[in-house]
Amino acid sequence: MQPRHRVSRAAIELIKRFEGYRRAAAQLPDGRWTIGHGHTLSARQGAEVSPDDAEALLLYDLIAIAHALNEAVFTPLTQNQFDALASFVFNIGLDNFHRSGVLRRLNEGATIQAAYAMELWRKAEVGGERIVIDSLVRRRASEKALFLTPQGGVWVPAPSPILKPLLDADAEGLVPRHAPVEVTASMEGERVVVLRQGEPTPAPAAYEDEDQGPARAAAESVSARLSSLFQDPGEERDPEPTFGRSHASGDLGPAAFARLDDPVPFFLRAPEPQDVPDEAAFEDELAENPVDEDDTRGRDLFEPQPADGLGVDEGAHGEDPGNEERADDGGDSEGGHQVGRTIIDDSAPYDFIPAKVQPLPSPGQGGLLTLVALAALGLTFFGGGIFWATNARTVAHSAWLGPKLVGGLAGVAGVGFFVVAIYFLLERLGRVSERRARSRR
């Protein structure tokens, strides 16, 4: 059973330093009253306390916090860790502590992660804005330092030359994006007033009216241009399109897309009408000039090419009377000379020649001789080992490697060789008998 801790003087002084001292009671914005070192349970209007009474009220408030810590935290804690948690819980409240990641990491045994999680409670609402408070950042840092202080002041050494610090990119979320705001709470008077140092961040400027903005004017000009191009039949086109206006008139349109002399952009122009041939005139022309089927059929691929397409250019080389004879022989021209050409007809039937299947080689005598030699070697090792173990003399300086051990190893090796040879021999004979049985069928 873990011991039950009590709040020490270190926690009391830490809380008093950040809570401050209020002699007379003051009213909070939510209607409650506070007095002393943040005491709210029995504070009322008109009450006053001395510094000793304010400390007594603080000890009274810490009784419930110490009891909650002893009941909720299952990880063994040092006195410094308990005092730091007492100040932390006094500031954020018991309900927030039970829902926080600090308690979850403490019960997981991750005390270092719990100390880092304490630093995340650094924001407060001031004037309806949730901001990082400078005093809360300092308080979390002090509580974390007390939490990480070892009991008895015995620190674990971490020499800089040995453990060179590196940047932890995972901890960048601990750095606030905006500078913490300094606030002060008045300690005099019957009402608590929070004073903020510096001006709040100005609200973003309002956008212009969309009806009068440039995007609206550009959209209207494009829609007007499209309506003028794709108008219904019977409507007259606008003689002065909106794309003809300039920027001086306050309308975005023509100068952004095209020149003034060509107000209509090319991608918005209507397609020009094309002449469609008359079907009756086409039939009359076809009747007067009938088309030969041989001309439309095209040349057969397996017919020899005519000689005029195979000769050399007459305009370049002049007429050659021998070209006609070479064209009759068939062939192509290459470097001014006709080359023989072979026409392949893949539609002709051809004989199918099956591939020759080579039979599997039968077991030769070389394999059998190898197995027989292996069996003989095994018998030789076995017999030699037995003979060596029974007849050899024992040497004094090599008692651990005596003749019996050597002979035994040789005998075991011989038995292994012989068994392997017999196994492969029987397997080979089995395949031969199986092949013969298949051939008889």
Sequence and secondary structure as in RCSB ss.txt:
>XXXX:A:sequence
MQPRHRVSRAAIELIKRFEGYRRAAAQLPDGRWTIGHGHTLSARQGAEVSPDDAEALLLYDLIAIAHALNEAVFT
PLTQNQFDALASFVFNIGLDNFHRSGVLRRLNEGATIQAAYAMELWRKAEVGGERIVIDSLVRRRASEKALFLTP
QGGVWVPAPSPILKPLLDADAEGLVPRHAPVEVTASMEGERVVVLRQGEPTPAPAAYEDEDQGPARAAAESVSAR
LSSLFQDPGEERDPEPTFGRSHASGDLGPAAFARLDDPVPFFLRAPEPQDVPDEAAFEDELAENPVDEDDTRGRD
LFEPQPADGLGVDEGAHGEDPGNEERADDGGDSEGGHQVGRTIIDDSAPYDFIPAKVQPLPSPGQGGLLTLVALA
ALGLTFFGGGIFWATNARTVAHSAWLGPKLVGGLAGVAGVGFFVVAIYFLLERLGRVSERRARSRR
>XXXX:A:secstr
        HHHHHHHHHHH  EEEEEE TTS EEEETTB SS  TT B  HHHHHHHHHHHHHHHHHHHHHH  S
   HHHHHHHHHHHHHH HHHHHHSHHHHHHHTT HHHHHHHHTT  EEEETTEEEEBHHHHHHHHHHHHHHHS 
GGG      TTTS     GGGGGGS SS  B EEE  SSSB  EEESS           TTTSHHHHHHHHHHHH
HHHHS  TT    SS GGG  GGGT  SHHHHS TTS S GGG          HHHHHHHHHHS   HHHHH   
TTS   GGGTS  HHHH   TTHHHHHHH  EEETTEEE      TTS                HHHHHHHHHHH
HHHHHHHHHHHHHHHH    GGGSTT HHHHHHHHHHHHHHHHHHHHHHHHHHHHHHHHHHHHHH 
